[in-house]
Amino acid sequence: MAETAGSAAAIAATRKTTPGLRALEKQAVVDGGGSPHRFGLFDSAMIKDNHVAAAGGLTQAVAAVCAGLSHAHLLEVEVDTPAQLDEALAAGVQVILLDNMDVAAVARGRGRTAGRAVLEVSGGVTLELVREYAATGVDVISVGALTTAAPWIDLSMVVD
């Protein structure tokens, strides 16, 4: 994709898709050169802010999920703060999603990560900001607009 040219960052869709059209929208992202991220909850385990709150903390949520996680599945954890990033790294999380962080905060997070985990950025990322996020060195940039703002075309079929 032109927005990430010269960087190692991949563009991924978020989980936000039109009900009933997930497979088609995710395939459109793949056909356009992006990553579908996850097709569903079965693809990998993901801990979000509500899970952290329910478990009593990030470390507790990671331990609970890892206790039942297959060896073949990755764990992704969404973090909102530098302290949570450090906690996720200390817990050995393989994929960390920096949620709703600006470009400067993401760059600092990339420095803290130092290759110990795949780093994804999501939340408030617009297509106009992709190049700036890619320049930080993150591995994955998730953009909801790939599926939520995709233009449609008017098709019709006339049979004579």
C-alpha positions as CSV (number, residue, x, y, z in Angstrom):
1,M,0.0,0.0,0.0
2,A,1.3,3.4,-0.9
3,E,0.7,4.8,2.6
4,T,3.2,2.3,4.1
5,A,5.8,2.3,1.3
6,G,9.3,2.3,2.7
7,S,8.2,0.9,6.0
8,A,7.7,-2.6,7.4
9,A,4.1,-1.7,8.6
10,A,1.2,-3.7,7.4
11,I,-2.3,-2.2,7.1
12,A,-5.0,-4.2,8.7
13,A,-8.8,-3.9,8.9
14,T,-10.5,-3.7,12.3
15,R,-13.2,-6.0,13.5
16,K,-15.8,-3.5,12.5
17,T,-17.7,-4.8,9.5
18,T,-21.2,-4.7,8.1
19,P,-23.4,-7.4,9.7
20,G,-23.6,-10.3,7.3
21,L,-20.8,-9.0,5.0
22,R,-17.7,-9.7,7.1
23,A,-16.3,-12.4,4.8
24,L,-16.7,-10.1,1.7
25,E,-15.4,-7.0,3.4
26,K,-12.4,-8.8,4.9
27,Q,-11.6,-10.4,1.4
28,A,-11.8,-6.9,-0.1
29,V,-9.1,-5.8,2.3
30,V,-6.9,-8.7,1.4
31,D,-7.5,-8.1,-2.3
32,G,-6.5,-4.4,-1.8
33,G,-3.2,-5.5,-0.2
34,G,-4.1,-5.3,3.4
35,S,-4.4,-7.7,6.3
36,P,-7.8,-8.9,7.5
37,H,-6.5,-8.8,11.1
38,R,-9.0,-11.4,12.5
39,F,-11.9,-12.9,10.8
40,G,-13.5,-13.7,14.1
41,L,-12.9,-14.4,17.8
42,F,-11.7,-17.9,16.9
43,D,-8.5,-16.6,15.2
44,S,-6.6,-15.6,18.3
45,A,-7.1,-14.5,21.8
46,M,-7.5,-10.7,22.5
47,I,-7.7,-9.0,25.8
48,K,-9.4,-5.6,25.8
49,D,-9.9,-3.0,28.5
50,N,-13.2,-4.6,29.7
51,H,-11.4,-7.9,30.2
52,V,-8.6,-6.2,32.2
53,A,-11.2,-4.5,34.4
54,A,-13.1,-7.7,34.9
55,A,-10.0,-9.7,35.8
56,G,-8.7,-7.1,38.3
57,G,-5.7,-6.1,36.2
58,L,-3.8,-6.7,33.0
59,T,-1.4,-9.3,34.5
60,Q,-4.4,-11.2,36.0
61,A,-6.2,-11.1,32.6
62,V,-3.2,-12.4,30.8
63,A,-2.8,-15.3,33.3
64,A,-6.4,-16.3,33.0
65,V,-6.4,-16.3,29.2
66,C,-3.1,-18.1,28.9
67,A,-4.3,-20.8,31.3
68,G,-6.8,-21.9,28.6
69,L,-4.9,-20.9,25.5
70,S,-3.8,-23.5,23.0
71,H,-0.1,-23.6,22.1
72,A,-1.2,-22.7,18.5
73,H,-2.9,-19.4,19.3
74,L,-1.3,-16.0,19.8
75,L,-2.4,-13.6,22.5
76,E,-3.0,-9.9,21.7
77,V,-3.5,-7.4,24.5
78,E,-4.9,-3.9,24.1
79,V,-3.1,-1.2,26.2
80,D,-3.9,2.4,26.8
81,T,-0.9,3.6,28.8
82,P,2.8,3.2,28.9
83,A,2.5,1.4,32.2
84,Q,0.1,-1.1,30.7
85,L,2.6,-1.6,27.8
86,D,5.4,-2.3,30.3
87,E,3.1,-4.8,32.1
88,A,2.1,-6.6,28.9
89,L,5.8,-6.9,27.9
90,A,6.7,-8.2,31.4
91,A,3.9,-10.8,31.0
92,G,5.4,-12.0,27.7
93,V,2.5,-11.0,25.5
94,Q,3.2,-11.7,21.8
95,V,1.1,-8.9,20.2
96,I,0.4,-5.6,21.8
97,L,-2.2,-3.1,20.5
98,L,-1.6,0.5,21.4
99,D,-5.1,1.9,21.6
100,N,-6.1,5.5,20.9
101,M,-2.5,6.8,21.1
102,D,-1.2,9.7,19.1
103,V,1.8,9.4,16.8
104,A,4.3,10.6,19.4
105,A,3.0,8.2,22.1
106,V,3.2,5.3,19.6
107,A,6.8,6.2,18.7
108,R,7.7,6.2,22.4
109,G,5.9,2.8,22.8
110,R,7.9,1.4,19.9
111,G,11.1,2.4,21.6
112,R,10.0,0.7,24.9
113,T,9.0,-2.5,23.0
114,A,12.4,-2.9,21.3
115,G,11.2,-5.8,19.2
116,R,10.0,-7.9,22.1
117,A,6.4,-8.1,20.7
118,V,4.5,-7.3,17.5
119,L,3.2,-3.8,17.9
120,E,-0.1,-2.7,16.5
121,V,-1.7,0.7,16.6
122,S,-5.5,1.2,16.4
123,G,-8.2,3.6,17.5
124,G,-8.6,6.9,15.8
125,V,-6.3,6.0,13.0
126,T,-7.3,7.7,9.8
127,L,-6.0,7.0,6.3
128,E,-4.5,10.4,6.3
129,L,-2.4,9.5,9.4
130,V,-1.2,6.1,8.2
131,R,2.1,7.3,6.8
132,E,3.0,9.1,10.1
133,Y,2.2,6.0,12.2
134,A,4.2,3.8,9.8
135,A,7.2,6.1,10.3
136,T,7.2,5.1,14.0
137,G,8.2,1.6,13.2
138,V,5.1,-0.2,14.3
139,D,4.3,-3.6,12.7
140,V,0.6,-3.3,12.1
141,I,-1.7,-0.3,11.6
142,S,-5.4,-1.1,12.0
143,V,-7.8,1.3,10.2
144,G,-11.5,1.0,10.6
145,A,-12.2,3.0,7.5
146,L,-11.1,0.1,5.4
147,T,-14.4,-1.5,6.0
148,T,-16.6,1.2,7.6
149,A,-16.0,4.0,5.0
150,A,-15.3,1.9,1.9
151,P,-17.1,3.5,-1.1
152,W,-19.8,1.4,-2.7
153,I,-20.6,1.1,-6.4
154,D,-24.0,1.0,-7.9
155,L,-24.4,-2.3,-9.9
156,S,-27.3,-3.5,-11.7
157,M,-28.0,-6.5,-14.0
158,V,-30.3,-6.2,-17.0
159,V,-31.4,-9.4,-18.7
160,D,-32.7,-9.1,-22.2
